[in-house]
């Protein structure tokens, strides 16, 4: 299962459609949901965190995950203004950083890289 927290409603909609078509289980979260608690509760294969989240910030969510002992895989969604956060996100264990503009296919490609399944046929 993928746990996805993004501030972008269009990306959320495209991911929902793409993941549903592929039969991939997922949980889409919005701003303000307790992402850290849900990551521990659901134990997803990959957590995808948008650095543009603000309450708390994406980097703070990543920091909380690691501080509380979460050792799972994390992909972060960034952008031009988030480039200064990329080194910290990497230091906190983000396996992939996807820059804006991006689409559902790019995000799922980053998930495949994080999972080590890039060479498998995505169908």
N, C-alpha and C positions, 0 to 999 in steps of 0.2 A: 504494500500500500504506500501511496505517496501522500505526504501531508504538505499542502501548498498554502502559503500565506502571501497574498499580494494585494497591493492597493489598487491595482489596475482592473476595473470591472470588465473591460473588453478582453484582456488576456484571461481572466478568470473564466469568462464565458467560453472562449475558444478552447482552453484546457479542459473544461468540463465536457464539451462536445467531443473533443479528440480522445480523451481518456475513456469516455463512455463507449465510443465506437470500438476502441481497442480492447475493452473489457478489463482495463487496468483499474483496480480499486484505488480510490483516492478520497481525500477529505480536503475540501476547499474552505479556507478560513478567510475572514475579513478582518479589517482593522479593529483592534480592541479585544479580539478573542484571546484566550489564554493559550497561546501557541506552545509555550514551554510545557505546561501541564499536559496538553493534548499529545505532544511528542512522546512524553513518558508513558502516557496511558495507552496509546495506540501502537507504539514501537514501529513506525513506518520504515520502509527500506531506504527512503530518502526524504529529508525535510527540505523544502524549497522556501526560502525566506526572501522577501523583497526588502532591499535596503531602504526603500522609500516609505516603509511603514513608519508611523510617528508616535504611536501610543501603545507600547514602547517602540523605539526605533528598531529597524532591522538588525543593526549591529548590536544593540542591547539585547535583543532576543538571542542572537548567536552567542553573545557573552554569557547570558544566563544559562543557556543550554550547556555550555562547557563548564561553567562554574558549578552547576548542579550535577555534573558527572555524565551528561549525555555524550555517548561516544559514537553515535550513529553518523551516517553520511549526510552532508549538508551541501546544497547548491544555493548560491545567492544570486538574486536578480539585481543588477545595478544600472548604472547609466553614467552620463558624462559628469554630473555633479557628485556622483558617488565614487568616482575614481580615487579620491583621497582615502576612502575607506577600504579599498581593495587590499592593501597590505595587511591591515588589521583583520579583515575577514579571512584572509589566507592564514594568518597566524593563529586564528581561532579555529582553523580546521575546515574551512570551506574548500571543497574539492574542485568546484567549478564556479566561475563568476561569469554570468551571462549579461552582456551589456545591451542597453537599449539602442535602437529599437530592436525588438525581438518578437518572435511569434511562438506559437505553441510547439511547432516542430523543433525550433532551436532549444527551447526549454527541455523538451523530452530527449533531445540529443545530449544535452548536458547531464541529464539523469542517467542515460545509457553509459556515458563516460564514467560518471561517479560509481555506477554499479559494476563497471568492468565488462559491460555487454555491448560495447560499440560495434564489435564485429558480427553480432547476431543480426539477422534480418528483422527490421522493425515492422514488417508487413505493410 
